[in-house]
Amino acid sequence: MSSLQEAAANVRLLDVGGLEPPEPMVRILDALDQLGPDERLRVLIDRDPLPLYQILRRYGYAHRTTAQADFRYEVLIWLVPDAPAA
């Protein structure tokens, strides 16, 4: 298996588009609870989840957010090894 295939295998996709708050946040946090140490969570969402970013930092996660051409957002989330949790 190539490193690209291995990287794709370690990414879980969660599409929370079309859901009303607070359901996207609830589903994202539930998915993070199930995330393995070598996995990443790729979230597709209709709005920039600004309140999520502080929670991610507090619990040692990093993220990269990209605005998509269809006006949705893609947020890639991963656990930072040995990050101090607040």
C-alpha positions as CSV (number, residue, x, y, z in Angstrom):
1,M,0.0,0.0,0.0
2,S,1.4,3.4,-0.9
3,S,1.8,6.2,1.7
4,L,-1.0,8.1,-0.1
5,Q,-3.4,5.1,0.3
6,E,-2.3,4.7,3.9
7,A,-3.0,8.4,4.6
8,A,-6.4,8.1,3.0
9,A,-7.2,5.0,5.1
10,N,-6.5,7.0,8.3
11,V,-9.0,9.7,7.5
12,R,-12.7,9.4,8.6
13,L,-15.2,11.5,6.8
14,L,-18.1,13.2,8.6
15,D,-20.6,15.2,6.6
16,V,-22.7,17.4,8.9
17,G,-24.1,19.6,6.1
18,G,-27.7,20.5,6.3
19,L,-27.9,19.9,10.1
20,E,-29.1,22.7,12.4
21,P,-27.0,23.7,15.5
22,P,-26.1,22.2,17.8
23,E,-26.2,18.9,15.9
24,P,-23.1,19.4,13.8
25,M,-21.0,20.1,17.0
26,V,-22.5,17.2,18.8
27,R,-21.6,14.8,15.9
28,I,-18.1,16.2,15.5
29,L,-17.4,15.8,19.3
30,D,-18.8,12.3,19.2
31,A,-16.6,11.4,16.2
32,L,-13.5,12.8,18.0
33,D,-14.2,10.5,20.9
34,Q,-14.0,7.6,18.5
35,L,-10.9,8.8,16.7
36,G,-7.7,6.7,17.0
37,P,-4.3,8.4,17.7
38,D,-3.2,7.9,14.1
39,E,-6.5,9.0,12.5
40,R,-7.8,12.3,11.2
41,L,-11.3,13.5,11.0
42,R,-12.4,15.2,7.8
43,V,-15.5,17.3,8.4
44,L,-17.7,18.8,5.8
45,I,-19.9,21.6,7.2
46,D,-22.1,24.4,5.9
47,R,-20.5,27.2,8.0
48,D,-17.1,27.9,9.5
49,P,-17.4,26.2,13.0
50,L,-15.7,29.0,15.0
51,P,-16.8,27.7,18.4
52,L,-15.2,24.3,17.6
53,Y,-11.6,25.7,17.3
54,Q,-11.3,26.7,21.0
55,I,-12.5,23.2,22.0
56,L,-10.0,21.6,19.7
57,R,-7.1,23.6,21.1
58,R,-8.2,22.9,24.7
59,Y,-8.1,19.1,24.1
60,G,-4.8,19.0,22.1
61,Y,-6.2,18.8,18.5
62,A,-4.9,20.7,15.5
63,H,-7.0,21.6,12.5
64,R,-6.9,23.0,9.0
65,T,-10.0,24.6,7.6
66,T,-10.5,25.2,3.9
67,A,-13.4,27.1,2.3
68,Q,-14.7,25.1,-0.6
69,A,-16.0,26.3,-4.0
70,D,-19.6,25.3,-3.0
71,F,-19.4,27.7,0.0
72,R,-19.0,24.8,2.4
73,Y,-16.1,24.2,4.7
74,E,-13.7,21.3,5.1
75,V,-12.1,20.9,8.5
76,L,-9.3,18.4,8.9
77,I,-8.7,17.6,12.6
78,W,-6.0,15.5,14.2
79,L,-4.6,14.9,17.7
80,V,-1.3,16.5,18.4
81,P,1.0,13.9,20.1
82,D,2.0,15.0,23.6
83,A,0.0,18.2,23.4
84,P,-0.9,19.6,26.8
85,A,-4.6,19.4,27.4
86,A,-6.2,22.3,29.3
